[in-house]
Amino acid sequence: MPNQKSYVHPDHIRFFKFIGRVIGKALFEGCLLECYFVKSIYKMLIGQKLNFKDLEDLDNDLFKNLAWGIENDLTELE
C-alpha cells in the first residue's frame, strides 16, 4: 500500500505512475513478480466492492478499534 506521507516528495505521483507501468509491463510480458498488494487493491482491480473487513489488511489497529466501537455501547465513553 502506498505510504500516506508520500506527498512530501514533489515527484511522488510520477513515481506511482512509473511503478504502475513497470508492473503493467511485467504482467503483459508474463513475468512473475515477487510483490504483493493488499486484498483491497486486488478487489478494486477486478471490480468487486470493498467492505469493512477489507480495512483489516490496510490498518489493523483502526479496524480493531472501529470493530470494537460497532460491537460495544459507546454512550458509556461520553
Jmol script that loads the backbone (N, CA, C; Angstrom):
load data "model"
ATOM      1  N   MET A   1       0.846  -1.175   0.000  1.00  0.00           N
ATOM      2  CA  MET A   1       0.000   0.000   0.000  1.00  0.00           C
ATOM      3  C   MET A   1       0.887   1.232   0.000  1.00  0.00           C
ATOM      4  N   PRO A   2       0.565   2.228  -0.805  1.00  0.00           N
ATOM      5  CA  PRO A   2       1.381   3.440  -0.820  1.00  0.00           C
ATOM      6  C   PRO A   2       1.412   4.120   0.550  1.00  0.00           C
ATOM      7  N   ASN A   3       2.529   4.705   0.857  1.00  0.00           N
ATOM      8  CA  ASN A   3       2.699   5.409   2.112  1.00  0.00           C
ATOM      9  C   ASN A   3       1.845   6.675   2.110  1.00  0.00           C
ATOM     10  N   GLN A   4       1.136   6.940   3.207  1.00  0.00           N
ATOM     11  CA  GLN A   4       0.271   8.111   3.300  1.00  0.00           C
ATOM     12  C   GLN A   4       1.052   9.412   3.285  1.00  0.00           C
ATOM     13  N   LYS A   5       2.331   9.363   3.580  1.00  0.00           N
ATOM     14  CA  LYS A   5       3.144  10.582   3.619  1.00  0.00           C
ATOM     15  C   LYS A   5       4.000  10.736   2.364  1.00  0.00           C
ATOM     16  N   SER A   6       3.663  10.034   1.302  1.00  0.00           N
ATOM     17  CA  SER A   6       4.454  10.109   0.078  1.00  0.00           C
ATOM     18  C   SER A   6       4.374  11.484  -0.575  1.00  0.00           C
ATOM     19  N   TYR A   7       3.370  12.272  -0.217  1.00  0.00           N
ATOM     20  CA  TYR A   7       3.189  13.591  -0.815  1.00  0.00           C
ATOM     21  C   TYR A   7       4.334  14.550  -0.494  1.00  0.00           C
ATOM     22  N   VAL A   8       5.170  14.226   0.472  1.00  0.00           N
ATOM     23  CA  VAL A   8       6.247  15.137   0.836  1.00  0.00           C
ATOM     24  C   VAL A   8       7.289  15.258  -0.273  1.00  0.00           C
ATOM     25  N   HIS A   9       7.375  14.265  -1.129  1.00  0.00           N
ATOM     26  CA  HIS A   9       8.298  14.335  -2.260  1.00  0.00           C
ATOM     27  C   HIS A   9       7.539  14.936  -3.442  1.00  0.00           C
ATOM     28  N   PRO A  10       8.077  15.959  -4.083  1.00  0.00           N
ATOM     29  CA  PRO A  10       7.334  16.651  -5.141  1.00  0.00           C
ATOM     30  C   PRO A  10       7.000  15.774  -6.357  1.00  0.00           C
ATOM     31  N   ASP A  11       7.762  14.709  -6.597  1.00  0.00           N
ATOM     32  CA  ASP A  11       7.514  13.854  -7.765  1.00  0.00           C
ATOM     33  C   ASP A  11       6.814  12.548  -7.414  1.00  0.00           C
ATOM     34  N   HIS A  12       6.119  12.501  -6.276  1.00  0.00           N
ATOM     35  CA  HIS A  12       5.540  11.232  -5.827  1.00  0.00           C
ATOM     36  C   HIS A  12       4.543  10.657  -6.820  1.00  0.00           C
ATOM     37  N   ILE A  13       3.779  11.479  -7.517  1.00  0.00           N
ATOM     38  CA  ILE A  13       2.815  10.969  -8.498  1.00  0.00           C
ATOM     39  C   ILE A  13       3.549  10.314  -9.666  1.00  0.00           C
ATOM     40  N   ARG A  14       4.647  10.898 -10.083  1.00  0.00           N
ATOM     41  CA  ARG A  14       5.427  10.311 -11.174  1.00  0.00           C
ATOM     42  C   ARG A  14       5.998   8.962 -10.768  1.00  0.00           C
ATOM     43  N   PHE A  15       6.376   8.807  -9.495  1.00  0.00           N
ATOM     44  CA  PHE A  15       6.891   7.522  -9.015  1.00  0.00           C
ATOM     45  C   PHE A  15       5.801   6.453  -9.067  1.00  0.00           C
ATOM     46  N   PHE A  16       4.592   6.811  -8.637  1.00  0.00           N
ATOM     47  CA  PHE A  16       3.485   5.854  -8.688  1.00  0.00           C
ATOM     48  C   PHE A  16       3.169   5.470 -10.129  1.00  0.00           C
ATOM     49  N   LYS A  17       3.193   6.435 -11.007  1.00  0.00           N
ATOM     50  CA  LYS A  17       2.922   6.163 -12.419  1.00  0.00           C
ATOM     51  C   LYS A  17       4.000   5.233 -12.991  1.00  0.00           C
ATOM     52  N   PHE A  18       5.249   5.501 -12.636  1.00  0.00           N
ATOM     53  CA  PHE A  18       6.344   4.669 -13.123  1.00  0.00           C
ATOM     54  C   PHE A  18       6.207   3.231 -12.641  1.00  0.00           C
ATOM     55  N   ILE A  19       6.003   3.029 -11.347  1.00  0.00           N
ATOM     56  CA  ILE A  19       5.912   1.663 -10.832  1.00  0.00           C
ATOM     57  C   ILE A  19       4.684   0.954 -11.394  1.00  0.00           C
ATOM     58  N   GLY A  20       3.616   1.706 -11.642  1.00  0.00           N
ATOM     59  CA  GLY A  20       2.444   1.116 -12.285  1.00  0.00           C
ATOM     60  C   GLY A  20       2.760   0.620 -13.677  1.00  0.00           C
ATOM     61  N   ARG A  21       3.534   1.391 -14.406  1.00  0.00           N
ATOM     62  CA  ARG A  21       3.933   0.968 -15.753  1.00  0.00           C
ATOM     63  C   ARG A  21       4.857  -0.237 -15.712  1.00  0.00           C
ATOM     64  N   VAL A  22       5.762  -0.267 -14.747  1.00  0.00           N
ATOM     65  CA  VAL A  22       6.667  -1.416 -14.612  1.00  0.00           C
ATOM     66  C   VAL A  22       5.870  -2.682 -14.312  1.00  0.00           C
ATOM     67  N   ILE A  23       4.939  -2.596 -13.383  1.00  0.00           N
ATOM     68  CA  ILE A  23       4.115  -3.763 -13.038  1.00  0.00           C
ATOM     69  C   ILE A  23       3.254  -4.170 -14.229  1.00  0.00           C
ATOM     70  N   GLY A  24       2.655  -3.178 -14.916  1.00  0.00           N
ATOM     71  CA  GLY A  24       1.845  -3.481 -16.088  1.00  0.00           C
ATOM     72  C   GLY A  24       2.653  -4.156 -17.177  1.00  0.00           C
ATOM     73  N   LYS A  25       3.865  -3.678 -17.431  1.00  0.00           N
ATOM     74  CA  LYS A  25       4.741  -4.272 -18.449  1.00  0.00           C
ATOM     75  C   LYS A  25       5.108  -5.698 -18.074  1.00  0.00           C
ATOM     76  N   ALA A  26       5.420  -5.915 -16.805  1.00  0.00           N
ATOM     77  CA  ALA A  26       5.774  -7.264 -16.353  1.00  0.00           C
ATOM     78  C   ALA A  26       4.595  -8.214 -16.529  1.00  0.00           C
ATOM     79  N   LEU A  27       3.401  -7.765 -16.191  1.00  0.00           N
ATOM     80  CA  LEU A  27       2.221  -8.613 -16.363  1.00  0.00           C
ATOM     81  C   LEU A  27       1.959  -8.894 -17.836  1.00  0.00           C
ATOM     82  N   PHE A  28       2.119  -7.887 -18.664  1.00  0.00           N
ATOM     83  CA  PHE A  28       1.903  -8.032 -20.097  1.00  0.00           C
ATOM     84  C   PHE A  28       2.890  -9.035 -20.696  1.00  0.00           C
ATOM     85  N   GLU A  29       4.132  -9.010 -20.227  1.00  0.00           N
ATOM     86  CA  GLU A  29       5.175  -9.897 -20.734  1.00  0.00           C
ATOM     87  C   GLU A  29       5.127 -11.285 -20.084  1.00  0.00           C
ATOM     88  N   GLY A  30       4.242 -11.465 -19.095  1.00  0.00           N
ATOM     89  CA  GLY A  30       4.118 -12.760 -18.438  1.00  0.00           C
ATOM     90  C   GLY A  30       5.183 -13.020 -17.390  1.00  0.00           C
ATOM     91  N   CYS A  31       5.810 -11.972 -16.882  1.00  0.00           N
ATOM     92  CA  CYS A  31       6.839 -12.127 -15.845  1.00  0.00           C
ATOM     93  C   CYS A  31       6.174 -12.224 -14.476  1.00  0.00           C
ATOM     94  N   LEU A  32       6.722 -13.082 -13.653  1.00  0.00           N
ATOM     95  CA  LEU A  32       6.231 -13.202 -12.285  1.00  0.00           C
ATOM     96  C   LEU A  32       6.953 -12.179 -11.415  1.00  0.00           C
ATOM     97  N   LEU A  33       6.212 -11.521 -10.568  1.00  0.00           N
ATOM     98  CA  LEU A  33       6.782 -10.519  -9.674  1.00  0.00           C
ATOM     99  C   LEU A  33       6.652 -10.998  -8.240  1.00  0.00           C
ATOM    100  N   GLU A  34       7.667 -10.754  -7.450  1.00  0.00           N
ATOM    101  CA  GLU A  34       7.628 -11.100  -6.039  1.00  0.00           C
ATOM    102  C   GLU A  34       7.178  -9.895  -5.240  1.00  0.00           C
ATOM    103  N   CYS A  35       5.997  -9.421  -5.530  1.00  0.00           N
ATOM    104  CA  CYS A  35       5.420  -8.314  -4.770  1.00  0.00           C
ATOM    105  C   CYS A  35       3.943  -8.628  -4.570  1.00  0.00           C
ATOM    106  N   TYR A  36       3.403  -8.097  -3.527  1.00  0.00           N
ATOM    107  CA  TYR A  36       2.024  -8.398  -3.187  1.00  0.00           C
ATOM    108  C   TYR A  36       1.284  -7.109  -2.860  1.00  0.00           C
ATOM    109  N   PHE A  37       0.018  -7.082  -3.188  1.00  0.00           N
ATOM    110  CA  PHE A  37      -0.837  -5.955  -2.856  1.00  0.00           C
ATOM    111  C   PHE A  37      -1.745  -6.359  -1.703  1.00  0.00           C
ATOM    112  N   VAL A  38      -2.282  -5.375  -1.020  1.00  0.00           N
ATOM    113  CA  VAL A  38      -3.294  -5.700  -0.019  1.00  0.00           C
ATOM    114  C   VAL A  38      -4.540  -6.181  -0.749  1.00  0.00           C
ATOM    115  N   LYS A  39      -5.342  -6.962  -0.062  1.00  0.00           N
ATOM    116  CA  LYS A  39      -6.519  -7.574  -0.670  1.00  0.00           C
ATOM    117  C   LYS A  39      -7.455  -6.546  -1.304  1.00  0.00           C
ATOM    118  N   SER A  40      -7.553  -5.359  -0.722  1.00  0.00           N
ATOM    119  CA  SER A  40      -8.464  -4.350  -1.250  1.00  0.00           C
ATOM    120  C   SER A  40      -8.037  -3.878  -2.640  1.00  0.00           C
ATOM    121  N   ILE A  41      -6.740  -3.848  -2.927  1.00  0.00           N
ATOM    122  CA  ILE A  41      -6.265  -3.455  -4.265  1.00  0.00           C
ATOM    123  C   ILE A  41      -6.700  -4.498  -5.286  1.00  0.00           C
ATOM    124  N   TYR A  42      -6.555  -5.771  -4.957  1.00  0.00           N
ATOM    125  CA  TYR A  42      -6.997  -6.832  -5.873  1.00  0.00           C
ATOM    126  C   TYR A  42      -8.496  -6.721  -6.144  1.00  0.00           C
ATOM    127  N   LYS A  43      -9.265  -6.468  -5.092  1.00  0.00           N
ATOM    128  CA  LYS A  43     -10.715  -6.359  -5.264  1.00  0.00           C
ATOM    129  C   LYS A  43     -11.070  -5.183  -6.175  1.00  0.00           C
ATOM    130  N   MET A  44     -10.359  -4.059  -6.028  1.00  0.00           N
ATOM    131  CA  MET A  44     -10.626  -2.910  -6.888  1.00  0.00           C
ATOM    132  C   MET A  44     -10.248  -3.214  -8.339  1.00  0.00           C
ATOM    133  N   LEU A  45      -9.158  -3.954  -8.544  1.00  0.00           N
ATOM    134  CA  LEU A  45      -8.718  -4.291  -9.893  1.00  0.00           C
ATOM    135  C   LEU A  45      -9.734  -5.153 -10.639  1.00  0.00           C
ATOM    136  N   ILE A  46     -10.401  -6.048  -9.907  1.00  0.00           N
ATOM    137  CA  ILE A  46     -11.378  -6.914 -10.578  1.00  0.00           C
ATOM    138  C   ILE A  46     -12.807  -6.377 -10.471  1.00  0.00           C
ATOM    139  N   GLY A  47     -12.960  -5.213  -9.875  1.00  0.00           N
ATOM    140  CA  GLY A  47     -14.263  -4.559  -9.848  1.00  0.00           C
ATOM    141  C   GLY A  47     -15.186  -4.984  -8.723  1.00  0.00           C
ATOM    142  N   GLN A  48     -14.673  -5.643  -7.699  1.00  0.00           N
ATOM    143  CA  GLN A  48     -15.511  -6.015  -6.564  1.00  0.00           C
ATOM    144  C   GLN A  48     -15.643  -4.836  -5.607  1.00  0.00           C
ATOM    145  N   LYS A  49     -16.762  -4.793  -4.903  1.00  0.00           N
ATOM    146  CA  LYS A  49     -16.974  -3.737  -3.920  1.00  0.00           C
ATOM    147  C   LYS A  49     -16.188  -4.049  -2.650  1.00  0.00           C
ATOM    148  N   LEU A  50     -15.688  -2.989  -2.045  1.00  0.00           N
ATOM    149  CA  LEU A  50     -14.962  -3.143  -0.787  1.00  0.00           C
ATOM    150  C   LEU A  50     -15.949  -3.179   0.371  1.00  0.00           C
ATOM    151  N   ASN A  51     -15.554  -3.838   1.454  1.00  0.00           N
ATOM    152  CA  ASN A  51     -16.390  -3.863   2.647  1.00  0.00           C
ATOM    153  C   ASN A  51     -15.536  -3.547   3.873  1.00  0.00           C
ATOM    154  N   PHE A  52     -16.171  -3.482   4.995  1.00  0.00           N
ATOM    155  CA  PHE A  52     -15.491  -3.106   6.243  1.00  0.00           C
ATOM    156  C   PHE A  52     -14.341  -4.052   6.568  1.00  0.00           C
ATOM    157  N   LYS A  53     -14.500  -5.321   6.313  1.00  0.00           N
ATOM    158  CA  LYS A  53     -13.479  -6.333   6.629  1.00  0.00           C
ATOM    159  C   LYS A  53     -12.177  -6.062   5.866  1.00  0.00           C
ATOM    160  N   ASP A  54     -12.249  -5.420   4.706  1.00  0.00           N
ATOM    161  CA  ASP A  54     -11.048  -5.117   3.919  1.00  0.00           C
ATOM    162  C   ASP A  54     -10.133  -4.124   4.624  1.00  0.00           C
ATOM    163  N   LEU A  55     -10.673  -3.353   5.540  1.00  0.00           N
ATOM    164  CA  LEU A  55      -9.871  -2.391   6.294  1.00  0.00           C
ATOM    165  C   LEU A  55      -8.845  -3.093   7.179  1.00  0.00           C
ATOM    166  N   GLU A  56      -9.113  -4.335   7.541  1.00  0.00           N
ATOM    167  CA  GLU A  56      -8.217  -5.085   8.418  1.00  0.00           C
ATOM    168  C   GLU A  56      -6.822  -5.230   7.805  1.00  0.00           C
ATOM    169  N   ASP A  57      -6.731  -5.445   6.501  1.00  0.00           N
ATOM    170  CA  ASP A  57      -5.434  -5.585   5.837  1.00  0.00           C
ATOM    171  C   ASP A  57      -4.706  -4.252   5.725  1.00  0.00           C
ATOM    172  N   LEU A  58      -5.442  -3.187   5.603  1.00  0.00           N
ATOM    173  CA  LEU A  58      -4.852  -1.872   5.397  1.00  0.00           C
ATOM    174  C   LEU A  58      -4.335  -1.268   6.704  1.00  0.00           C
ATOM    175  N   ASP A  59      -5.181  -1.263   7.735  1.00  0.00           N
ATOM    176  CA  ASP A  59      -4.808  -0.695   9.036  1.00  0.00           C
ATOM    177  C   ASP A  59      -5.479  -1.531  10.117  1.00  0.00           C
ATOM    178  N   ASN A  60      -4.752  -2.502  10.628  1.00  0.00           N
ATOM    179  CA  ASN A  60      -5.318  -3.459  11.571  1.00  0.00           C
ATOM    180  C   ASN A  60      -5.766  -2.799  12.868  1.00  0.00           C
ATOM    181  N   ASP A  61      -4.995  -1.832  13.362  1.00  0.00           N
ATOM    182  CA  ASP A  61      -5.380  -1.155  14.608  1.00  0.00           C
ATOM    183  C   ASP A  61      -6.683  -0.367  14.427  1.00  0.00           C
ATOM    184  N   LEU A  62      -6.796   0.363  13.343  1.00  0.00           N
ATOM    185  CA  LEU A  62      -8.027   1.100  13.075  1.00  0.00           C
ATOM    186  C   LEU A  62      -9.206   0.144  12.952  1.00  0.00           C
ATOM    187  N   PHE A  63      -9.006  -0.973  12.250  1.00  0.00           N
ATOM    188  CA  PHE A  63     -10.068  -1.971  12.103  1.00  0.00           C
ATOM    189  C   PHE A  63     -10.524  -2.485  13.464  1.00  0.00           C
ATOM    190  N   LYS A  64      -9.566  -2.844  14.318  1.00  0.00           N
ATOM    191  CA  LYS A  64      -9.916  -3.375  15.643  1.00  0.00           C
ATOM    192  C   LYS A  64     -10.691  -2.347  16.464  1.00  0.00           C
ATOM    193  N   ASN A  65     -10.236  -1.099  16.432  1.00  0.00           N
ATOM    194  CA  ASN A  65     -10.899  -0.059  17.214  1.00  0.00           C
ATOM    195  C   ASN A  65     -12.311   0.219  16.703  1.00  0.00           C
ATOM    196  N   LEU A  66     -12.474   0.288  15.398  1.00  0.00           N
ATOM    197  CA  LEU A  66     -13.816   0.519  14.846  1.00  0.00           C
ATOM    198  C   LEU A  66     -14.729  -0.676  15.087  1.00  0.00           C
ATOM    199  N   ALA A  67     -14.179  -1.890  14.962  1.00  0.00           N
ATOM    200  CA  ALA A  67     -14.979  -3.090  15.222  1.00  0.00           C
ATOM    201  C   ALA A  67     -15.431  -3.121  16.683  1.00  0.00           C
ATOM    202  N   TRP A  68     -14.538  -2.724  17.587  1.00  0.00           N
ATOM    203  CA  TRP A  68     -14.912  -2.668  18.995  1.00  0.00           C
ATOM    204  C   TRP A  68     -16.027  -1.650  19.189  1.00  0.00           C
ATOM    205  N   GLY A  69     -15.934  -0.503  18.519  1.00  0.00           N
ATOM    206  CA  GLY A  69     -16.964   0.526  18.630  1.00  0.00           C
ATOM    207  C   GLY A  69     -18.306   0.065  18.092  1.00  0.00           C
ATOM    208  N   ILE A  70     -18.276  -0.764  17.066  1.00  0.00           N
ATOM    209  CA  ILE A  70     -19.529  -1.285  16.496  1.00  0.00           C
ATOM    210  C   ILE A  70     -20.152  -2.302  17.444  1.00  0.00           C
ATOM    211  N   GLU A  71     -19.323  -3.125  18.064  1.00  0.00           N
ATOM    212  CA  GLU A  71     -19.829  -4.202  18.912  1.00  0.00           C
ATOM    213  C   GLU A  71     -20.217  -3.760  20.323  1.00  0.00           C
ATOM    214  N   ASN A  72     -19.755  -2.600  20.750  1.00  0.00           N
ATOM    215  CA  ASN A  72     -19.995  -2.165  22.128  1.00  0.00           C
ATOM    216  C   ASN A  72     -20.800  -0.870  22.167  1.00  0.00           C
ATOM    217  N   ASP A  73     -21.344  -0.586  23.323  1.00  0.00           N
ATOM    218  CA  ASP A  73     -22.143   0.634  23.527  1.00  0.00           C
ATOM    219  C   ASP A  73     -21.193   1.798  23.793  1.00  0.00           C
ATOM    220  N   LEU A  74     -21.186   2.787  22.892  1.00  0.00           N
ATOM    221  CA  LEU A  74     -20.263   3.910  23.002  1.00  0.00           C
ATOM    222  C   LEU A  74     -20.803   5.043  23.870  1.00  0.00           C
ATOM    223  N   THR A  75     -22.033   4.961  24.299  1.00  0.00           N
ATOM    224  CA  THR A  75     -22.588   6.038  25.137  1.00  0.00           C
ATOM    225  C   THR A  75     -21.908   6.103  26.485  1.00  0.00           C
ATOM    226  N   GLU A  76     -21.326   4.996  26.915  1.00  0.00           N
ATOM    227  CA  GLU A  76     -20.621   4.976  28.198  1.00  0.00           C
ATOM    228  C   GLU A  76     -19.316   5.766  28.143  1.00  0.00           C
ATOM    229  N   LEU A  77     -18.764   5.961  26.974  1.00  0.00           N
ATOM    230  CA  LEU A  77     -17.472   6.660  26.842  1.00  0.00           C
ATOM    231  C   LEU A  77     -17.608   8.175  26.959  1.00  0.00           C
ATOM    232  N   GLU A  78     -18.747   8.702  26.585  1.00  0.00           N
ATOM    233  CA  GLU A  78     -19.027  10.119  26.574  1.00  0.00           C
ATOM    234  C   GLU A  78     -17.986  10.846  25.774  1.00  0.00           C
TER     235      GLU A  78
END
end "model"
wireframe off; spacefill off
backbone 0.3
color backbone group
